[in-house]
Amino acid sequence: MPASNLSVTLARHPAELLDFPGAPEAGQCDPRTSEQLIRQHGSQSSSYFALQPACRHYHSPGLGFVPYVPVSVFGQRVNVVPTRPLASSHAMAALLQEFEQNLPGQPMYVGVDEPVLKPLQSMGYDATMMGTEFSVDLAGFSVRGKAMKQLRHARNLHRRCAVSVVEQQGQDVNWHQEAGVSEAWRERKAVKERELGLLTRPPVFNDEWGVRKFYAYIDDKLAGYVFFDPWFQDGQVAGYCANILRASPEMNRLGVLDHIVLQAMSQFRSEGVPEVSLGIAPLHGVRPWAGDRQGLRWVQHGLYRYGNRLYAFAPLAYHKSRYRGRETPWFVCARNMSSVRVIATLLKGTGLLPIP
């Protein structure tokens, strides 16, 4: 199916990622179609990442859609797919083949889980582990025991200060306080001037369908917030992914973000929601996998050990591991692409480094 026949609405995207303005493109599915496909096929905890602003959508009616971000690296284009494409298992291979045939550039799949590996490997892709997702089964979750001491301390924050956690719509939140918390949060990060993407979805402070937003107030002042993206199974909510977590530095030291997450988990459990994902810890737990790239694995080990000034790989993994949840490997899949280009594409696409 030619790209010109795709059922899409064109949209603008960050110019720094796109150096090919004359190339034929897919655009973005209209919101109703996107929502329908995510509800039908969005069973990975990061499926909502398909709606991040930089993503374009290759939509093939009857099959599904592939979200992708075109990234120019060393003068060549790579179409980075940041989550499992939205299709049924029996339609996945056909959708991937159409996607690759009808768009210029070289595809690369990142942050994908095991269900998509088989069709990719049948197309000649290798799969190298790139990090670990941490998720919590809410029915069996508890903060009892020595190993959960830190989370128990965070849960009991209300005993040490006048904190309250409420779920709110965007229109009910003081935008100036919300933006101030975000700015203070980013000021402590290695990358201050822009939001990161691909393996996370940049924050949207307006209301979004399906997204749950919890805010903590201490002495009536906004102290922090956590935004949860939904994922689905058979059209029903299967869980929520804690995607955006931000707090002012002094409040974060009090444990306010863990307090919000724990309060939200309690609310979800009361609603019968089975699971919460804490998202991926990039580069954590990378281990050998059948047919993977040993060199790429070594580079990731090096970044995890020595690159924490660039991104807090190890501290983030430690924080997520405290919930003692289930650990699931996520992968980067490439074909006919050097490991140097794979790493450069990831660093540029996520926004960690301004690579030409």
C-alpha positions, 0 to 999 in steps of 0.5 A: 500500500503506497504511503500516499493512500494511508488514512492519516492527518499530517502534523508538525514535528520537531524540526531537529529530528527531521532533515528530509522535508521532501520525503513522503511521510505518514502523519498522525492518525486522527485522535478517534482512530488512535484511541480506538487502536490503542484500546484494541491493541495497546497491551504494552505498558508503553503503548500510549507513547505512540501519542508523544508529539514527535511520533508519526503514524504509519496507519494501514486500515485493517492491520493497525499502525506503527508509531515512529520518529524519523531521526537523522544521524550522520546524514542518514535517516532512521525511523525509530519505533518507540513501542510495540506497533499497534496490531494483533499478533496475526497481523503484526508481520504484514504491518511491519512489512508494509511499514518498511516497504513504504517509508524512506529510511532505515527502521529501528525498534526500541523499547519493544517487548518479547511479543514482537521479537518473533516477527522482527527476527523472521525479517532478519532483525537481531534483538539486544536487551536494552533495559528492564521494565519494573511492574507491580501486581497490585493484588499482592503488593504490600509494604510490609517487611524489612525490604520495604522499609523505605516505601513504608516511610514514604507511605507514612509521609502524612504523619510527618507533614500535612500532605494530601494526594488528590486526583485532578483534571488539568483545568483544576490545577494551578498551571503556574505551580505545576510549571514551577515544579516541572522547571525545578525538577528539570533544573537538577537534570543533566539535560535541562533545556528540553524534554526527553522522548522515545522511552518516555512520553513528554508531559502534557499538562492539559487533560488527555483521554485515559490518563490519570493525574495525581497531585500532592499538596503540602500546606496547600502548595503543590509539592509534586505529581505523577501522571499515569498512562493506561494500557489495555487488554481486550478493550479494557484497562489492564494497568497504568504506567507511571510515566511522569513523576516530578516534584520540587527537590526539597519535597522529593527528599521527603519522599513525596513522589513515592507517597503519590505512587503508593496512594495512586496504587491503592486507588487503582487496586480499589478499582480492580486495576491489576497492575502498575508499571514503573516504566523502563530502567534503561540499560539496567540488567542488560544480559546476553540474549540469543542472537544479540549483539555482544558489542552493543551489550558491552557499550550499554554496560559501559554507559550504565557504569560510567554515563550517570552524569548524562542520565541517572541510569543506576539511581533510576533502576535502584529507585524502581527496584525498591518496589520489588516488582516483576522485571521484564526485558525490553529490547532494541532491534536493528538490521544492517546497522552498526552498533555505533549508529544504533547508540547514536540514534538512541542518544539523539532520538531521546534527546540526551545528546545533540548528535549531527 
